[in-house]
C-alpha cells in the first residue's frame, strides 16, 4: 500500500525525507515551504505532480495520508501540532 505524504519544509531535511519516501515506494503528494522556488524544485524532483501548496492547503487536503514536518526547530512545534490536529479532522 502506497502512502501519500505531504512535506512541510523544502530545505535539506525536507529533501532527505522526500528521498526516503520515494525510495520506500510511497508518494510525495505535496510540498509546502515559505520559499516557493525551493518547494517547486523539490516537487519537480520527487512529487507525483508539481504539487506545491501553502501550509494551510496541504494540511486541509484529505488526499494526503500523513505529514512530515521538516522545518527549523523554531517553527516545528506549531506545525507539528497543526498536523496532529488535522489527523483528528480526517
Beta strands, then each sheet from edge to edge (+ up, - down):
strand 1: 4-8
strand 2: 27-32
strand 3: 66-69
sheet 1: 2+ 1+ 3+
end
